[in-house]
């Protein structure tokens, strides 16, 4: 009888390296960059409506842009490592480009925000506003490309390895921005309905991107279909995304035909933001549960502490606090200038 050779394969589940902090960063930085691009388009107009749209977009952009890097810093685990990107630059890699685009984008966005409000009160900074708007828009484009490519370039995670990921992240953030603007501009019926139609169009583009990505004859497409077949969590996340897409599309279609009141507008925003956030969670967190170098799924349970639920709730709380504080500060400044 021939000897029987026994082989034992030992596989160790890998820990999740990108925590929910990373999801929060991708969520807020996408909205901030899209808001800056829309604000740049509005800055080229000279009507009162365009100035109001620019102001609202800048308000959304600056609050999201402050929140995003704070979440990113928490995900770095060792924040002091950030200066290594400058001390030992590696321009052939996508990751260190964030050390350039993020501070440039936030810095020029802050200057543009200040110049806009100074110009509103003094009417002396029109050219400066345009220069800052153009620079910020270019930085926003670079930031969107960098944010997508730092994920989609990873061949070891086939689900991420696709250019469709960049478009998916961009369109999901853009439709969220349009939902926010639809509510913020609800007193301008014509513009509010136009923004709702724009969101509906972007949602259709998003659906087309996701369908082509899922059905494509690519490494990433095959991985997505296998993930659907093998993982109940994947099926839940994908079906939840479809349900949220239908909900957001329904709200956008309604808002494109009728004036939306505050409660309905808030539900509209929640649906759009939930879709945007869930796509990032499914890709970034769910994608890390797939085997990378071993033969096991990597289990992940969302903790309640600072690396889990508290991180998510705290980041949204920070964003709300920034909006309230900035709105109150601007109202105080306006009243002070008008009084003087």
Order of alpha helices (4+ residues) and beta strands (2+ residues): alpha-alpha-alpha-alpha-alpha-alpha-alpha-alpha-alpha-alpha-alpha
